[in-house]
Amino acid sequence: QVQLVESGGGLVQAGGSLRLSCAASGSIFSIDAMGWYRQAPGKRRELVADITGGGVTNYAHSVKGRFTISRDNAKNTVYLQMNNLKPEDTAVYYCNADLNFWGEGTLVTVSS
């Protein structure tokens, strides 16, 4: 089993920045890809960005150029740097490992 704990969410004005962190514990040796997903009220959960064990990244079109995903394998942590935030980025952000394990989520609210 893998446990994921997110942190770093909060309230920010449009144009501001936040950095989310996701700390992994448990059977972490089995983890390859990690990612961030988000779910806004009334909408389906969607991929924001993911990163393989080798560092290959993938982004949703809506966040490309504004968000950066990275990972520190020594700390078993994946990050999501979010810049130039927009009100439409408001959602609960979830960390995922290998499409099997999920964190409980952290709320990001962007005010206009």
Rosetta silent file (secondary structure, phi, psi, omega in degrees, C-alpha in Angstrom):
SEQUENCE: QVQLVESGGGLVQAGGSLRLSCAASGSIFSIDAMGWYRQAPGKRRELVADITGGGVTNYAHSVKGRFTISRDNAKNTVYLQMNNLKPEDTAVYYCNADLNFWGEGTLVTVSS
SCORE:     score description
SCORE:     0.000 S_00000001
   1 L     0.000  150.872  178.331    0.000    0.000    0.000 S_00000001
   2 E  -124.474  132.708  176.192    1.000    3.583   -0.641 S_00000001
   3 E  -108.888  136.035 -178.888   -0.142    6.542    1.419 S_00000001
   4 E  -124.982  130.508  179.794   -0.225   10.017   -0.102 S_00000001
   5 E  -126.704  117.681  179.610   -0.603   13.239    1.843 S_00000001
   6 E   -91.862  154.087  173.576   -1.119   16.538    0.041 S_00000001
   7 E  -154.288  164.850  174.364   -0.423   19.996    1.413 S_00000001
   8 L   106.592   -4.384  178.246   -0.096   23.561    0.206 S_00000001
   9 L   -71.270  171.331  178.568   -3.622   24.415   -0.873 S_00000001
  10 E   163.254 -167.067 -179.606   -5.330   27.631    0.120 S_00000001
  11 E  -102.889  131.021 -179.487   -6.928   30.851   -1.030 S_00000001
  12 E  -143.681  151.347  176.382   -5.079   33.055   -3.505 S_00000001
  13 E   -79.291  155.237  176.089   -5.976   35.944   -5.761 S_00000001
  14 L   -54.349  137.151 -176.504   -5.986   35.579   -9.512 S_00000001
  15 L    91.885  -10.682 -179.270   -2.459   35.933  -10.843 S_00000001
  16 L   -83.643 -175.095 -176.151   -0.942   34.534   -7.679 S_00000001
  17 L  -132.694  152.634  171.656    1.028   31.353   -7.058 S_00000001
  18 E  -144.592  152.896  172.367    0.835   28.272   -4.871 S_00000001
  19 E  -123.810  121.552  176.384    2.995   25.203   -4.527 S_00000001
  20 E   -93.469  146.258  175.755    1.383   21.886   -3.698 S_00000001
  21 E  -125.927  149.265  176.410    3.327   19.020   -2.159 S_00000001
  22 E  -136.933  113.412 -179.538    2.510   15.334   -1.991 S_00000001
  23 E   -97.743  128.730 -179.350    4.471   13.112    0.363 S_00000001
  24 E  -104.481  143.227  175.710    4.402    9.391   -0.307 S_00000001
  25 E  -145.148  169.112 -177.999    4.975    6.646    2.251 S_00000001
  26 E    97.029 -136.497 -176.492    4.496    2.906    2.461 S_00000001
  27 L   -81.007   59.040 -172.319    5.452    0.651   -0.458 S_00000001
  28 H   -71.851  -16.835 -179.256    7.041    3.530   -2.324 S_00000001
  29 H   -63.447  -21.227 -176.676    9.601    1.328   -4.073 S_00000001
  30 H   -87.963   -7.198 -174.646    6.836    0.261   -6.445 S_00000001
  31 L   -77.498  131.849  170.051    5.901    3.773   -7.546 S_00000001
  32 L  -111.940  -82.177 -176.541    6.705    4.919  -11.068 S_00000001
  33 L   -82.007  141.380  172.906    4.368    7.607  -12.320 S_00000001
  34 E  -130.428  151.291 -176.441    2.894   10.228  -10.036 S_00000001
  35 E  -152.562  168.086  173.961    0.412   12.889  -10.933 S_00000001
  36 E  -116.362  132.734  175.010   -1.882   15.670   -9.886 S_00000001
  37 E  -122.540  163.347  175.785   -5.577   15.645  -10.685 S_00000001
  38 E  -143.193  154.055  178.661   -8.276   18.141   -9.824 S_00000001
  39 E  -138.636  115.457  176.792  -12.011   18.157   -9.432 S_00000001
  40 L   -89.104  157.906 -179.768  -14.077   21.312   -9.499 S_00000001
  41 L   -55.134  128.794  177.966  -17.633   21.395   -8.118 S_00000001
  42 L    76.953    5.514 -178.491  -20.011   19.658  -10.481 S_00000001
  43 L  -120.957  164.150  178.361  -17.230   18.512  -12.791 S_00000001
  44 L   -78.693  154.281  175.613  -15.358   15.305  -13.405 S_00000001
  45 L   -67.535  137.138 -177.111  -11.901   14.711  -11.991 S_00000001
  46 E  -133.331  152.423  176.495   -9.289   15.595  -14.589 S_00000001
  47 E   -71.013  134.574  172.921   -5.567   15.172  -15.038 S_00000001
  48 E  -100.102  -52.348  179.838   -3.527   18.294  -14.373 S_00000001
  49 E  -163.706  152.217  172.739   -0.008   16.934  -14.787 S_00000001
  50 E  -142.049  165.207 -176.286    1.966   13.758  -14.300 S_00000001
  51 E  -146.595  133.945  178.945    5.589   12.724  -14.174 S_00000001
  52 L   -82.262  171.404  176.293    7.263    9.369  -14.688 S_00000001
  53 L   -60.701  -27.315  179.042   10.011    7.924  -12.557 S_00000001
  54 L   -87.646   -0.145  175.382   12.426    9.041  -15.245 S_00000001
  55 L    94.072    8.537  177.553   11.181   12.616  -15.126 S_00000001
  56 L   -76.983  129.580 -175.108    9.066   12.744  -18.275 S_00000001
  57 E  -111.288  158.208  179.500    6.238   15.204  -17.744 S_00000001
  58 E  -146.523  136.809 -176.420    2.805   15.656  -19.239 S_00000001
  59 E  -129.084  148.462  168.295    0.404   18.571  -18.759 S_00000001
  60 L   -66.792  147.813 -177.594   -3.195   19.374  -19.439 S_00000001
  61 L   -59.078  -35.086 -173.905   -3.513   21.997  -22.145 S_00000001
  62 L   -69.929  -16.914 -177.421   -5.235   24.388  -19.759 S_00000001
  63 L  -116.404   -5.003 -177.605   -2.241   24.580  -17.400 S_00000001
  64 L   -59.696  131.717 -178.598    0.663   24.255  -19.810 S_00000001
  65 L    89.920  -13.920  179.284    3.091   27.122  -19.343 S_00000001
  66 L  -113.777  -34.876 -177.316    1.668   28.031  -15.925 S_00000001
  67 E  -108.434  148.176  176.317    2.093   24.855  -13.838 S_00000001
  68 E  -134.553  125.165  176.264    5.234   22.786  -13.292 S_00000001
  69 E   -99.409  141.811  177.383    5.332   19.284  -11.844 S_00000001
  70 E  -149.715  165.786  178.585    8.505   17.943  -10.277 S_00000001
  71 E  -142.499  147.904  175.396    9.549   15.177   -7.944 S_00000001
  72 E  -117.834   99.424 -175.281   12.239   14.612   -5.358 S_00000001
  73 L   -65.676  -29.173  179.105   12.779   10.866   -5.220 S_00000001
  74 L   -67.073  -30.393 -179.961   15.049   11.168   -2.176 S_00000001
  75 L  -101.573    0.753 -179.144   12.174   12.777   -0.256 S_00000001
  76 L    53.155   43.838 -174.317    9.454   10.663   -1.899 S_00000001
  77 E  -132.802  140.078  173.933    7.648   13.888   -2.707 S_00000001
  78 E  -118.387  144.036 -175.457    6.047   15.307   -5.817 S_00000001
  79 E  -121.379  155.785  171.318    5.350   19.011   -6.235 S_00000001
  80 E  -134.248  105.914  175.660    3.063   21.154   -8.338 S_00000001
  81 E   -86.658  121.889 -176.381    4.150   24.751   -8.763 S_00000001
  82 E  -117.205  115.217  179.628    1.157   26.783   -9.907 S_00000001
  83 L  -114.862  161.517  178.835    1.735   30.269  -11.271 S_00000001
  84 L    48.659   50.658 -176.594   -0.596   32.849  -12.791 S_00000001
  85 L   -65.214  146.689 -179.084   -3.567   31.147  -11.180 S_00000001
  86 L  -120.940  155.648  178.413   -7.019   31.757  -12.603 S_00000001
  87 H   -55.020  -31.915  179.735  -10.453   31.438  -10.990 S_00000001
  88 H   -72.832   -4.876  173.323  -11.104   28.408  -13.197 S_00000001
  89 H   -84.046   -5.858  179.067   -8.227   26.636  -11.442 S_00000001
  90 L   -61.491  124.383 -176.752  -10.379   26.478   -8.301 S_00000001
  91 E  -177.889  170.269  165.826  -10.763   22.813   -7.367 S_00000001
  92 E   -88.741  126.909 -178.180   -9.750   20.093   -4.985 S_00000001
  93 E  -101.489  128.969 -176.827   -6.341   18.863   -6.090 S_00000001
  94 E  -116.547  140.003  173.179   -5.518   15.196   -5.624 S_00000001
  95 E   -91.702  143.791 -178.930   -2.188   13.425   -5.722 S_00000001
  96 E  -135.992  145.226  175.902   -2.041   10.068   -7.472 S_00000001
  97 E  -124.863  120.143  175.592    0.517    7.285   -7.669 S_00000001
  98 L    53.324   29.042  178.356    0.514    4.837  -10.556 S_00000001
  99 L    59.750   12.668 -178.170   -3.224    5.425  -11.089 S_00000001
 100 L  -113.768  -31.371 -172.656   -3.856    3.168   -8.086 S_00000001
 101 E  -120.557  140.901 -177.174   -3.424    5.300   -4.991 S_00000001
 102 E  -129.087  144.809  167.971   -4.991    8.649   -4.109 S_00000001
 103 L   -82.207  178.465 -178.425   -4.508   11.274   -1.472 S_00000001
 104 L   -85.361  -12.391  175.668   -7.441   12.936    0.244 S_00000001
 105 L    98.666  154.807  175.291   -7.009   16.170   -1.653 S_00000001
 106 E  -136.361  135.086 -173.449   -6.219   19.784   -0.908 S_00000001
 107 E   -84.952  130.061  173.325   -8.497   22.682   -1.788 S_00000001
 108 E  -116.067  123.360  178.882   -7.249   25.484   -4.015 S_00000001
 109 E  -121.792  124.160 -179.693   -9.466   28.538   -4.287 S_00000001
 110 E  -113.960  117.927 -179.320   -8.606   31.360   -6.680 S_00000001
 111 E   -92.476  148.517 -178.479  -10.521   34.580   -6.237 S_00000001
 112 L   -89.569    0.000    0.000  -11.077   37.053   -9.056 S_00000001
